Amino acid sequence: MTMATNLNLFDQFLIPKLLGVPMLIPALLMASILLYNPEDRWLSNPTTTIQYWLITKVTKQIMTPVNQPGHKWSLMLISLLTFLLINNLLGLLPYTFTPTTQLSMNLALALPLWMATVLTGLRNKPSASLAHLLPEGTPTPLIPILILIESISLLIRPIALAVRLTANLTAGHLLIHLIAATALNLLTTSPLLAVLTLIILVLLMLLEIAVAMIQAYVFTLLLSLYLQENV
């Protein structure tokens, strides 16, 4: 019975299928479908104006620590932020699937972008990029150990990006599922406790909305910091 409950609990993270076809790609395309496309008019409507204002503000915030040569990445980073944000928030709706709870997908996003920042640094300023592996003034006996540690720290960055996003979203979804099941079971035995549990569930949902937004921002901000080290 316990094994069946655990399987049902984690079924929400399985990629849904329709006629045997995984629905991951349609789920990912929903992010672009929900974005508002401007019309050919002299004046923008309020939705377009608010969207442009938010994108401008967030882009300035993300690109503030990045040097001028790295500003060419702004379009890609803000597109990544928008993509992650919409996918994270859509996953909080009932009977939906959150693509960003899949570690494989998050690694597929983090690894190429991290590799691009590293290759950019090796191409533009190879000496400065390699200097990060060995702090200045390191004693000679510690040089091999520090190079090994710094190399591991560098290589683990994309894994940390992907695991952070996956773990935060997965933990929130599991907690919501558990509290909702508890509230449903308490309806017949203790209505008062069920109401209190529902209040906690509503507060947790508000927290998860904030977590979905923050994790998308943190993912993109860390990439911009990695870019700052290499431009």
N, C-alpha and C positions, 0 to 999 in steps of 0.2 A: 504493500500500500504506500509506504514511504517512497519507494523507487518510482512508482507511477506518479505520485504528487510532484516529485522533483523533475520528472520528464515533462509533465504538463507545465510546470513553472518556467522551464527553459524553452518550451516550444515557441514562445513569442519571439525568440531570436533566430529562429530558422527562416531561411529565405522562402517566402511563399511561392507556390507554383500554380500555374493555370494550364491544364491539359499537359502536364509534364514539363512546361517551359518555365524556368525561373523568372520571377517578376522583378528582379533587381534593377534591370535597365529602365523599365517604366517608372519604377519608384524614384530613380535618380533623375529622370527627365521631368518629374513634377516640379523640381526646383526652378527650372527655366520656364515652365508653363505658367507658374504663379507670378512671375515678375511682370510688372506692368510695362507694356511697350508704348512709347510716346506716339501720338498721332501728328499728322502733318497740319499743324495749326499755328497761327501766329502766337497765341498765348497758350501756355501749358495749363493743364487742369491741376487741381490741388494734389491729386495722387502723384502725378509726375513731379511736381514741385517738391513735395515732401521726400519722395524717393531720391531725387537728385541732391537735396540738402543733406540727408542722412549719409549718402554715399560720399559726399564731399567731406563732411566732418570726420567720418571714420577713416577715410583715406589719409587725411592730414594727420590724424592721431597715430596711425600705423607707420606712416613714412617719416615721422618726426625724427626717430633715432638713426635713420638711414642717410648716408651721404648722398650728394647730388647724383653721382653716377648710378646709384641704385634705384632712383626714382622711376626708371623705365619699367621696373617690376610692379609698379603701383596697380596697373590694370589687372594683372594676373592675381595679385594678392587680394584685392578687393573682390574679384570674381570668386576666388576660393572662399573668402569669408562669407559671401552671400550664399554660396552653394551649401556650405556647412551649416549655416544658420537656418536656412529653410528646411533642410533635411532633418536637423535636430528637432525643430519645432513641430514639423509634421508628424514625427514619431510619437508625440504626446497625444495625438488624437486617437479616439477609440477605433479599434479594428484596423490599425495601420501598421506599417512595418518601417523600422528605422534603419536605413542602410548604414549609418555611421556607427551602429553597434557591432558591425562586422570588422574584426581585427584585420582581415585580409584587405578589405577595402581601404581602411585607414593607412595601412602600410603602403598600399599602392599609391596613395596621395602623398605620404610623407617622404618615402624613399627617393622618388625622382626629384622632388623639389629640393630636398636636402642635398642630394648629389649635384644638382645644378648650382647651388650656392658654393659648394666646395670646388667644383670645376671652374667656376667664375673666379674664385680667389687664386687658384693655381695658375690660371691664364693671365690675370691682370697683375697680381703681385705675389709671385710664388715664394719669394723670400719671407715676406710678412706672414703668409699663410702657414708656411712650415715652421716659422718662429713660435707659433702658438703651441707647438708640441714640446717646447723646452723653455721654461721661464728663464729670464736673464739672471745670472749669478748663481746658477745651480752648481753645487759641488760635483766634481768629476765622478765620484763613485755612485752618485744618485742619478746620473744622466740616463742610463738604460732603463731604470725603473720608472722615472718620470715620463720618458718618451712612451713607454708601454702604457702607463696609466692614462696619459693624455690621448693616446691613439684610441684606446678603448672608450674613453669619454666622448671622443668625436664620433666613433662608429655607432655608439649606442643612441645617439640623438634621434634618428628617425624612429627607432623602436620606442623610445620614451614618448615621442609625439603621438604615435599611434596608440600605444597602451593607455596613455593618459585620457585621450578622447574616448576610447572604447570602455575603459573601466568606469569612468564617471557616468556615462550614459547608461551602461548596463546596470550599475548599482542603483541608480535612480529608478529605472524601469522595474527592477526586481522589488524594490521597496514599495513602489506604488501598487504593484500586483499583490503583494502580501497584505498590505493594509486594506486594500479593496476587498480581498477575499475574507479578511477578518471581519470587516464591517458587515458584509453580506451574511456571514454565519451568525453574527450577534443580533441580527434583526429579530429572530424568533426567540432567542433566549434572554437577551438583555437590551431592550430598545435604547435605554439611556446611554449605555456604553457604545452602542452602534452609532448614535448621533455624535458622541464625542470622537469616535474613530473617523467618522465622515469629516468632521471639522479638521482633524489632523491631516486627512487625505487632501482636503482642499488646500491647506497650507503647504503641504508637500508638493502639490502640483504647481503652486506659485514658485516654490523653490526650484523645481525642476525646469520651469521656463527660464528662470535666471541662470541656472547651470547650463542649459542648452545654448544660451546666448554667450555666456562667459567662456565656455569651452571652445566655441567657434572663434571667438576673439583671441583667446590664448594661443590656439593652434597657429593662427595667422601671425600673431605678434612675435612668437618665438621664431618663426621662419624669417621674419623681417630682421630680428636680432642676429640670426645666423648669417643673413645677407650682409648686415652691417660689418661683420668681421671680415668679409671677403671682398668688399668694394672700396 
